[in-house]
Amino acid sequence: MASLSHGHSLGVTSTKQKFAQETGIPTTKTGLERKLAGAFLGLLIGLFSGKKK
């Protein structure tokens, strides 16, 4: 038998997932770190590639 967390049984998990999908804002620490790292790398690549926006 599979165990369920309290958050999952109250619908917190699906609410967080829906929020993250609709807004593009991660709701987990790892997701936020990945998003910030990608934005930072994109900024650096843009600065050093010589392209101006």
N, C-alpha and C positions, 0 to 999 in steps of 0.2 A: 504494500500500500504506500502511495506517495504522500509525503507530508507537505503541508502548505503553511506558509508564514501568515502571521496576523495581517500584515500589510496586503498580502495577495488576496486574502479572503475578504478584506474590506474594500477592495478595488483600488487601493493606492498604487499598486504596480501599473495597472492599465492606465490610470489617470496620469501618472508620471510619463509613461511611454507616449501617450497621446499628446501631452504638452510638449515633449521633446520633438516629436515629429512635426507638429504644427508650427512651432516657433524656431526650430533649428538650434535651440539652446539645450545642451546636454544636462541631464539631471544626475549624473554620476561623476564622481571625482575623476575617474579615468577618462571619461568622455570629455569633460571640460579640459583636462590636460592635453588631450590629443587635439582638440579644436584650437586651443591657444597656441600650441606648438606649430600647427599647420599654418595659422595666420601669421605667426612670427617668421616662419621660413618663407612664406610668400612675400612678406614685406622685404626681407633681406634679398631675396632673388630679384625682386623688382628694383631695389636700390642699386644693386650691383650689375644688373643687365643693361643699364643705360636707357631703358625705355621710360618715357615720361607719360603719365596719364593725364 
